[in-house]
Amino acid sequence: MNTTETIYLSKKGMKELKKDVSHLERDRQQTLHMIRDMDKVDGHEERFDRIEKLAQLESIESELADKKAYLASAQPFPRKRDALKVALGSVVDLVDTTGRMVRYTIVDSIEANPSDGRISAKSPLGQNLIGKTIEDTIKWGNGIRANQLQLVKIT
């Protein structure tokens, strides 16, 4: 991860990232404790268990380092956003061709979770939304099927 690049997160995204770091630090401590306890045994099976725990610890430490690097370069969304054009941090209301309304928040990739209404600015839909204004039609597709949404509100 390039830590010189600023990552913009919503309050929810920042809170989730801090929570993830906290959980990983706790898991790291628990795994270290288990490894120390395993040092006291010398059975063949226990050595394999210890090797497995060391691999688990390495995985936890790697993920923890990545999350801490993201956290170090994370900034909250700018407070003032232009409500006339879609930008990172904008909340948009879109209507599809059947009249169904959907609401998305445009976020950085690390925070994206479409099922929770947060889409990446780098996703196909996110890329098409950036810079759009109310009443614009957003079209994107995968070559087989084209999707079309009408932008009705930006907050």
Secondary structure, DSSP 4 states (H G I P E B T S, - for coil): --TTS-EEE-HHHHHHHHHHHHHHHHHHHHHHHHHHHHTT---HHHHHHHHHHHHHHHHHHHHHHHHHHHHHHEEEPPS---TTS--TT-EEEEEETTS-EEEEEEE-GGG-BGGGTEEETTSHHHHHHTT--TT-EEEEE-SS-EEEEEEEEE-
